């Protein structure tokens, strides 16, 4: 697992519009990078809408919000349009960033062990170092907790 103070792993993934986006594109900016399991599921929708509701607060503090899941760019595009999500959603079907950040883990689902994305949020500072790691976050309070800390 990554540690606070470490350099955040760089990656290049496609956003909801098919544009390649790299973490290094945001050098000099603080980034809230949140990993979530799946578009259009109840918890993930709550989390995304909470970030959307506070997006002006994040922008006002010069913070970029980026969500990452295994969903396709097309799924992300529909998800963003349906809920008016103003931030970047990145598609990681090959688990490039998901594994680099250690969020692909064994989970219990209906009593069975399955591999999946564990809902985790990273705050990355202007120098590209991990400032904070929030594990197993609650979808409805994650955005507000981060906004209050910034």
C-alpha positions as semicolon CSV with decimal commas, in nm:
position;residue;x (nm);y (nm);z (nm)
1;X;0,000;0,000;0,000
2;X;0,115;0,353;-0,073
3;X;0,221;0,579;0,211
4;X;0,176;0,946;0,293
5;X;0,468;1,148;0,159
6;X;0,539;0,907;-0,129
7;X;0,533;1,022;-0,489
8;X;0,190;0,939;-0,632
9;X;0,215;0,689;-0,920
10;X;0,163;0,863;-1,255
11;X;-0,077;0,715;-1,508
12;X;-0,242;0,798;-1,837
13;X;-0,605;0,694;-1,882
14;X;-0,895;0,804;-2,103
15;X;-1,162;1,033;-1,963
16;X;-1,537;1,022;-2,025
17;X;-1,481;1,198;-2,360
18;X;-1,203;0,963;-2,477
19;X;-0,925;1,217;-2,410
20;X;-0,599;1,087;-2,259
21;X;-0,538;1,236;-1,913
22;X;-0,224;1,190;-1,702
23;X;-0,183;1,264;-1,335
24;X;0,130;1,460;-1,428
25;X;-0,096;1,701;-1,627
26;X;-0,192;1,848;-1,289
27;X;0,158;1,924;-1,157
28;X;0,139;2,234;-0,940
29;X;-0,225;2,163;-0,846
30;X;-0,372;1,970;-0,558
31;X;-0,572;1,666;-0,676
32;X;-0,846;1,467;-0,506
33;X;-0,822;1,123;-0,667
34;X;-1,104;0,891;-0,574
35;X;-1,144;0,529;-0,675
36;X;-1,493;0,381;-0,685
37;X;-1,639;0,044;-0,785
38;X;-1,902;0,112;-1,055
39;X;-2,097;0,384;-1,236
40;X;-2,471;0,411;-1,167
41;X;-2,472;0,206;-0,847
42;X;-2,631;0,362;-0,537
43;X;-2,312;0,428;-0,335
44;X;-2,106;0,544;-0,631
45;X;-2,383;0,775;-0,748
46;X;-2,411;0,929;-0,398
47;X;-2,035;0,982;-0,386
48;X;-2,016;1,135;-0,736
49;X;-2,313;1,366;-0,671
50;X;-2,158;1,478;-0,342
51;X;-1,836;1,572;-0,523
52;X;-2,043;1,748;-0,791
53;X;-2,234;1,942;-0,525
54;X;-1,909;2,068;-0,374
55;X;-1,723;2,111;-0,702
56;X;-1,728;2,492;-0,681
57;X;-1,567;2,469;-0,336
58;X;-1,291;2,246;-0,472
59;X;-1,238;2,474;-0,774
60;X;-1,230;2,779;-0,547
61;X;-0,941;2,617;-0,360
62;X;-0,761;2,527;-0,683
63;X;-0,825;2,154;-0,636
64;X;-0,889;1,913;-0,924
65;X;-1,133;1,623;-0,862
66;X;-1,080;1,297;-1,054
67;X;-1,283;0,977;-1,021
68;X;-1,149;0,641;-1,145
69;X;-1,326;0,309;-1,197
70;X;-1,304;0,011;-1,434
71;X;-1,607;0,132;-1,631
72;X;-1,572;0,221;-2,000
73;X;-1,540;0,577;-2,129
74;X;-1,892;0,539;-2,272
75;X;-2,031;0,437;-1,932
76;X;-1,851;0,732;-1,770
77;X;-1,991;0,969;-2,032
78;X;-2,349;0,853;-1,969
79;X;-2,295;0,865;-1,591
80;X;-2,154;1,220;-1,608
81;X;-2,437;1,341;-1,833
82;X;-2,711;1,176;-1,628
83;X;-2,599;1,337;-1,303
84;X;-2,433;1,655;-1,436
85;X;-2,090;1,559;-1,307
86;X;-1,850;1,848;-1,383
87;X;-1,524;1,668;-1,301
88;X;-1,303;1,415;-1,478
89;X;-1,394;1,046;-1,473
90;X;-1,118;0,812;-1,590
91;X;-1,165;0,465;-1,732
92;X;-0,922;0,199;-1,606
93;X;-1,037;-0,137;-1,751
94;X;-0,679;-0,271;-1,745
95;X;-0,645;-0,184;-1,372
96;X;-0,334;0,028;-1,440
97;X;-0,397;0,300;-1,179
98;X;-0,626;0,083;-0,967
99;X;-0,343;-0,164;-0,900
100;X;-0,072;0,104;-0,878
101;X;-0,269;0,265;-0,593
102;X;-0,338;-0,070;-0,424
103;X;-0,718;-0,043;-0,433
104;X;-0,781;-0,373;-0,619
105;X;-0,847;-0,600;-0,324
106;X;-1,046;-0,895;-0,204
107;X;-1,392;-0,796;-0,084
108;X;-1,689;-0,981;0,059
109;X;-1,998;-0,970;-0,161
110;X;-2,304;-1,160;-0,044
111;X;-2,081;-1,380;0,169
112;X;-1,840;-1,464;-0,114
113;X;-1,486;-1,336;-0,162
114;X;-1,441;-1,142;-0,485
115;X;-1,176;-0,907;-0,621
116;X;-1,284;-0,549;-0,674
117;X;-1,214;-0,181;-0,625
118;X;-1,218;-0,075;-0,260
119;X;-1,359;0,277;-0,233
120;X;-1,051;0,487;-0,147
121;X;-0,961;0,855;-0,180
122;X;-0,615;1,008;-0,214
123;X;-0,526;1,373;-0,177
124;X;-0,219;1,451;-0,385
125;X;-0,028;1,774;-0,321
126;X;0,107;2,025;-0,571
127;X;0,441;1,838;-0,588
128;X;0,270;1,509;-0,676
129;X;0,313;1,354;-0,331
130;X;0,043;1,172;-0,140
131;X;-0,082;1,404;0,131
132;X;-0,369;1,193;0,266
133;X;-0,516;0,844;0,215
134;X;-0,876;0,778;0,310
135;X;-0,959;0,405;0,319
136;X;-1,304;0,248;0,286
137;X;-1,471;0,589;0,271
138;X;-1,843;0,648;0,311
139;X;-1,990;0,759;-0,022
140;X;-2,224;1,024;0,117
141;X;-1,971;1,199;0,346
142;X;-1,638;1,161;0,161
143;X;-1,657;1,484;-0,043
144;X;-1,767;1,698;0,255
145;X;-1,489;1,555;0,477
146;X;-1,227;1,647;0,216
147;X;-1,372;1,993;0,150
148;X;-1,365;2,065;0,526
149;X;-0,997;1,959;0,548
150;X;-0,881;2,172;0,256
